[in-house]
């Protein structure tokens, strides 16, 4: 901040605008904490979406398997050949 200049060579900041090292450190510390909180919130949202998608997928798979399941492995027309044999 102290050494930055405009194109004409004049100083970009006045002496009273200079920041102390502690002020700069505090600023970046606050920004990092805010970024961590936002990224944590986004991760929670993604986890929630993933759980919802997995539930939908599981219920769809279960429904399809129930509809397509084999009732009895050895049948012909409406006759259960295993029962007829025994």
Residue frames as qw, qx, qy, qz and C-alpha x, y, z in Angstrom:
[[0.000, 0.886, 0.464, 0.000, 0.00, 0.00, 0.00],
 [0.314, -0.803, 0.067, 0.502, 2.79, 2.36, 0.80],
 [0.327, -0.363, 0.568, 0.662, 4.59, 1.86, -2.50],
 [0.410, 0.519, 0.705, 0.254, 1.70, 1.67, -4.99],
 [0.046, -0.400, 0.118, 0.908, 1.47, 4.59, -7.39],
 [0.583, 0.678, 0.306, -0.327, -0.93, 5.94, -9.96],
 [0.761, 0.442, 0.265, 0.395, 0.18, 6.07, -13.58],
 [0.198, 0.906, -0.056, 0.370, 1.27, 9.68, -13.07],
 [0.530, 0.287, -0.554, 0.574, 3.57, 8.64, -10.20],
 [0.346, -0.489, 0.294, -0.744, 1.50, 10.03, -7.33],
 [0.075, -0.097, 0.926, -0.358, 0.76, 7.82, -4.34],
 [0.388, -0.314, -0.740, -0.451, -2.37, 5.71, -4.54],
 [0.557, -0.638, -0.530, 0.046, -3.09, 5.90, -0.78],
 [0.078, -0.812, 0.236, -0.528, -2.64, 8.62, 1.81],
 [0.188, 0.331, -0.786, 0.487, -0.79, 8.01, 5.08],
 [0.481, -0.103, 0.521, -0.697, -4.02, 7.77, 7.06],
 [0.860, 0.189, -0.138, -0.453, -5.30, 5.04, 4.68],
 [0.375, 0.415, -0.823, 0.097, -2.33, 2.72, 5.31],
 [0.874, -0.354, -0.163, -0.291, -3.33, -0.50, 7.07],
 [0.331, -0.627, 0.681, -0.183, -1.36, -2.03, 9.91],
 [0.298, 0.231, -0.915, -0.147, -0.19, -5.65, 9.49],
 [0.172, 0.157, 0.863, -0.448, -2.67, -6.73, 12.20],
 [0.523, 0.436, 0.175, -0.712, -5.56, -5.13, 10.28],
 [0.517, 0.415, -0.605, -0.441, -4.60, -7.02, 7.13],
 [0.134, 0.119, -0.974, 0.142, -4.19, -10.27, 9.06],
 [0.334, 0.261, 0.668, -0.612, -7.61, -9.83, 10.71],
 [0.564, 0.437, -0.145, -0.686, -9.25, -9.11, 7.36],
 [0.499, 0.310, -0.761, -0.276, -7.92, -12.29, 5.75],
 [0.024, -0.009, 0.928, -0.372, -8.74, -14.29, 8.87],
 [0.478, 0.338, 0.421, -0.693, -12.37, -13.13, 8.69],
 [0.594, 0.444, -0.376, -0.555, -12.55, -13.87, 4.96],
 [0.295, 0.239, -0.925, -0.034, -11.12, -17.38, 5.47],
 [0.211, 0.141, 0.823, -0.509, -13.62, -18.12, 8.25],
 [0.565, 0.426, 0.135, -0.694, -16.47, -16.89, 6.05],
 [0.514, 0.417, -0.639, -0.392, -15.24, -19.03, 3.15],
 [0.097, 0.111, -0.973, 0.178, -14.98, -22.13, 5.36],
 [0.383, 0.273, 0.624, -0.624, -18.53, -21.59, 6.66],
 [0.601, 0.472, -0.130, -0.632, -19.92, -21.14, 3.14],
 [0.427, 0.348, -0.804, -0.224, -18.10, -24.21, 1.82],
 [0.092, 0.015, 0.924, -0.371, -19.37, -26.23, 4.80],
 [0.518, 0.370, 0.373, -0.675, -22.95, -25.09, 4.07],
 [0.584, 0.466, -0.437, -0.501, -22.58, -26.06, 0.40],
 [0.218, 0.237, -0.946, 0.026, -21.18, -29.48, 1.37],
 [0.307, 0.171, 0.774, -0.527, -24.19, -30.06, 3.67],
 [0.600, 0.461, 0.050, -0.652, -26.53, -29.13, 0.83],
 [0.485, 0.423, -0.699, -0.313, -24.75, -31.51, -1.55],
 [0.010, -0.092, 0.963, -0.254, -24.94, -34.30, 1.04],
 [0.472, 0.309, 0.532, -0.632, -28.68, -33.72, 1.40],
 [0.620, 0.499, -0.258, -0.548, -29.16, -33.86, -2.36],
 [0.307, 0.352, -0.879, -0.097, -27.09, -37.04, -2.61],
 [0.218, 0.062, 0.880, -0.417, -29.17, -38.72, 0.10],
 [0.580, 0.428, 0.270, -0.638, -32.41, -37.73, -1.64],
 [0.554, 0.501, -0.519, -0.415, -31.15, -39.03, -4.99],
 [0.133, 0.234, -0.959, 0.093, -30.00, -42.30, -3.41],
 [0.397, 0.199, 0.714, -0.541, -33.40, -42.77, -1.73],
 [0.634, 0.497, -0.021, -0.592, -35.21, -42.15, -5.02],
 [0.426, 0.456, -0.746, -0.232, -32.89, -44.57, -6.83],
 [0.061, -0.114, 0.952, -0.276, -33.32, -47.26, -4.16],
 [0.517, 0.311, 0.548, -0.579, -37.11, -46.99, -4.13],
 [0.624, 0.526, -0.274, -0.509, -37.25, -47.10, -7.94],
 [0.290, 0.365, -0.882, -0.064, -34.99, -50.18, -8.00],
 [0.243, 0.033, 0.868, -0.431, -37.09, -51.87, -5.33],
 [0.614, 0.417, 0.253, -0.621, -40.30, -51.15, -7.23],
 [0.565, 0.512, -0.526, -0.378, -38.85, -52.51, -10.49],
 [0.133, 0.258, -0.950, 0.112, -37.53, -55.65, -8.80],
 [0.414, 0.170, 0.708, -0.546, -40.91, -56.23, -7.15],
 [0.658, 0.489, 0.008, -0.572, -42.70, -55.90, -10.48],
 [0.605, 0.524, -0.560, -0.213, -40.26, -58.16, -12.34],
 [0.326, -0.427, 0.811, -0.234, -39.56, -60.73, -9.65],
 [0.435, 0.073, -0.853, -0.278, -39.92, -64.38, -10.41],
 [0.711, -0.336, 0.109, -0.608, -43.01, -65.78, -8.75],
 [0.858, -0.223, 0.461, -0.032, -41.97, -69.40, -9.08],
 [0.092, -0.574, 0.659, 0.477, -39.06, -70.70, -11.12],
 [0.039, -0.003, 0.937, 0.347, -40.82, -73.68, -12.70],
 [0.458, 0.456, 0.499, -0.577, -44.26, -72.74, -13.98],
 [0.102, 0.107, 0.736, 0.660, -46.10, -73.38, -17.18],
 [0.255, -0.553, -0.511, -0.607, -49.15, -71.31, -18.05],
 [0.464, -0.630, 0.149, -0.605, -50.90, -71.22, -14.65],
 [0.950, -0.232, -0.210, -0.016, -49.53, -74.55, -13.37],
 [0.247, -0.775, 0.568, -0.127, -46.79, -74.88, -10.79],
 [0.784, 0.287, -0.544, -0.083, -44.84, -77.88, -12.05],
 [0.148, 0.346, -0.787, 0.489, -43.10, -78.41, -8.70],
 [0.546, -0.070, 0.503, -0.666, -46.43, -78.87, -6.91],
 [0.857, 0.241, -0.159, -0.427, -47.72, -81.18, -9.65],
 [0.582, 0.394, -0.700, 0.123, -44.58, -83.29, -9.46],
 [0.018, -0.219, 0.797, -0.562, -44.69, -83.67, -5.69]]
